[in-house]
Amino acid sequence: SGEPDPAAAMQAWLAADAAVPFDLATGPLLRATLLRVAADGHVLALAMHHVVSDAWSAGILRRELAALYAGADLPALPVQYADFAVWQRRWLSGEVLEGQLGFWREALAGAPVLELPTDRPRGPVRQTDGAFVEFTIPAPVVEGLRRVARDAGVSMFMTLLGAFTVLLHRYSGQDDVVVGTPIANRNRAEIEGL
């Protein structure tokens, strides 16, 4: 709050913190910092690696922080995550684990490697550097996508994933394209709030 422009200083600090990589071997995998932007104004900055938090968990964290900030009490959880993890580990072992692994090994056997044309030669060592491009989809296109999804009886996610795979086909020329997507793995009501 001692900066001439606290909001700009906060944005600069947030950008710099977001650029600090996580070390999966030594951690920490979550960084929390409280920034004072005014005598009575603060910003809680949280940076979490994806291995410790997914979008679902981040939403839960935001809702719970907002509730606590408003002075509300959080409801008791019907089950603790540790209990769920123990149950899942016990279930996913032995024949069940072998059956699951066997299914996916067979389903993905011989899956083609996606060969996309690149704009420049890649180095001999694989890098994980990335970037993103922000864009806005025009409202009429969004409405058209909603109509396609509704008419097909599928979700918008499924519609956009289908469009993405068509795009991958066009760029690669490959008829078979394998795409994986993460899931929240919240298949029981009792664990939705964990």
C-alpha positions in Angstrom: 0.0 0.0 0.0 3.0 2.3 0.2 3.4 2.3 -3.6 2.3 5.4 -5.6 -0.1 3.2 -7.6 -1.0 0.2 -5.4 -3.3 -1.4 -8.0 -0.5 -1.3 -10.7 2.1 -2.6 -8.1 -0.3 -5.4 -7.2 -0.8 -6.4 -10.9 2.9 -6.4 -11.5 3.5 -8.5 -8.4 0.8 -11.0 -9.4 2.2 -11.2 -12.9 5.7 -11.8 -11.6 4.5 -14.5 -9.1 2.5 -16.3 -11.8 5.7 -16.5 -13.9 7.6 -18.3 -11.1 7.7 -22.0 -12.0 6.8 -24.8 -9.6 9.4 -27.4 -8.7 7.5 -30.7 -8.4 10.4 -32.4 -6.6 10.9 -29.9 -3.8 7.7 -27.7 -3.8 6.0 -25.8 -2.6 3.1 -26.6 -4.9 0.9 -23.8 -3.4 2.0 -20.3 -2.7 -0.3 -17.9 -0.7 0.5 -14.3 -0.2 -1.6 -11.5 1.4 -1.0 -8.2 -0.4 -2.0 -5.0 1.3 -3.3 -2.5 -1.3 -4.8 0.0 1.1 -5.0 0.6 4.9 -8.2 -1.5 4.8 -7.8 -3.4 1.6 -6.1 -6.7 0.9 -5.7 -9.2 -1.9 -5.1 -12.9 -1.2 -2.9 -14.3 -4.0 -3.0 -18.0 -4.4 -0.8 -19.8 -6.9 -1.3 -23.6 -7.2 0.2 -26.2 -9.4 -2.4 -28.3 -11.2 -1.3 -31.5 -9.5 -2.7 -30.1 -6.2 -5.8 -28.4 -7.5 -8.1 -28.7 -10.5 -10.8 -26.3 -11.7 -13.4 -28.0 -9.6 -11.3 -27.8 -6.4 -10.4 -24.1 -7.1 -14.2 -23.4 -7.4 -14.8 -25.0 -4.0 -11.9 -23.0 -2.5 -13.2 -19.7 -3.9 -16.8 -20.4 -2.6 -15.5 -21.4 0.8 -13.2 -18.4 1.2 -16.0 -16.1 0.2 -18.3 -17.7 2.7 -15.8 -17.5 5.5 -15.0 -13.9 4.5 -18.7 -13.1 4.8 -18.7 -14.6 8.3 -20.6 -17.8 7.4 -19.9 -21.2 8.9 -19.0 -24.0 6.5 -21.2 -27.1 6.6 -19.6 -30.3 7.8 -18.4 -32.5 5.0 -20.2 -35.9 4.8 -16.9 -37.6 4.2 -13.3 -36.5 4.5 -11.1 -36.7 1.5 -8.6 -39.0 3.2 -11.5 -41.5 3.8 -12.5 -41.3 0.2 -8.8 -41.7 -0.9 -8.5 -44.9 1.3 -11.8 -46.3 -0.1 -10.7 -45.5 -3.7 -7.3 -47.1 -3.2 -8.8 -50.2 -1.7 -11.3 -50.5 -4.6 -8.8 -49.7 -7.3 -6.5 -52.6 -6.6 -6.1 -56.3 -7.6 -8.6 -57.5 -10.2 -10.4 -54.2 -10.5 -7.1 -52.3 -11.2 -5.9 -55.0 -13.6 -9.3 -54.9 -15.4 -9.2 -51.1 -15.7 -5.6 -51.1 -16.9 -6.3 -53.9 -19.3 -9.3 -52.1 -20.8 -7.3 -48.9 -21.5 -4.2 -50.8 -22.8 -6.4 -52.6 -25.3 -8.4 -49.6 -26.2 -5.3 -47.5 -26.8 -3.1 -50.2 -28.4 -1.8 -48.9 -31.6 -3.2 -45.4 -31.1 -1.7 -43.1 -33.7 0.7 -40.3 -32.6 -0.7 -36.9 -33.7 1.6 -35.4 -36.3 0.8 -31.7 -36.6 2.7 -29.5 -39.0 4.9 -27.0 -37.1 6.0 -23.5 -38.0 9.6 -24.3 -37.1 11.8 -27.3 -36.3 11.6 -28.6 -32.8 14.7 -29.1 -30.7 16.1 -32.6 -29.8 14.9 -32.1 -26.2 11.2 -31.9 -25.6 10.1 -28.7 -23.9 6.9 -28.0 -22.0 6.8 -24.3 -22.6 3.5 -23.1 -23.8 1.3 -20.1 -24.5 -2.3 -19.2 -24.9 -4.3 -17.0 -27.2 -7.4 -15.2 -26.0 -10.3 -14.6 -28.3 -14.0 -14.0 -28.1 -16.4 -16.2 -30.0 -19.1 -14.0 -31.5 -22.6 -14.3 -29.9 -24.2 -15.7 -33.1 -21.6 -18.4 -33.4 -22.2 -19.3 -29.7 -25.9 -19.5 -30.3 -25.3 -21.7 -33.3 -23.1 -24.0 -31.2 -25.8 -24.2 -28.5 -28.3 -25.1 -31.2 -26.1 -27.9 -32.6 -25.5 -29.3 -29.1 -29.2 -29.1 -28.2 -30.2 -30.8 -31.5 -27.6 -33.6 -31.0 -28.6 -34.0 -27.3 -25.0 -33.4 -26.2 -23.2 -30.9 -23.9 -21.5 -27.8 -25.2 -18.2 -29.5 -24.1 -18.9 -32.5 -26.3 -19.7 -30.2 -29.2 -16.5 -28.2 -28.8 -14.4 -31.3 -28.4 -15.9 -32.7 -31.6 -15.0 -29.4 -33.4 -11.5 -29.5 -31.9 -10.9 -33.1 -33.2 -12.2 -32.0 -36.7 -9.6 -29.2 -36.6 -6.9 -31.6 -35.6 -7.9 -33.8 -38.5 -7.7 -30.9 -40.9 -4.3 -29.8 -39.7 -2.8 -33.3 -39.5 -4.6 -35.1 -42.3 -5.0 -38.1 -39.9 -8.3 -39.9 -39.8 -7.7 -41.3 -36.3 -7.1 -38.7 -33.6 -6.8 -39.6 -30.0 -7.7 -36.8 -27.5 -7.6 -37.1 -23.7 -9.5 -34.8 -21.4 -9.2 -34.4 -17.6 -12.2 -35.1 -15.4 -13.0 -34.0 -11.9 -13.7 -37.6 -10.8 -16.6 -36.4 -8.6 -19.0 -39.3 -9.3 -20.7 -39.3 -6.0 -22.7 -36.6 -4.3 -20.8 -37.0 -1.0 -17.5 -36.1 -2.6 -18.6 -33.1 -4.7 -17.7 -30.6 -1.9 -14.2 -32.1 -1.2 
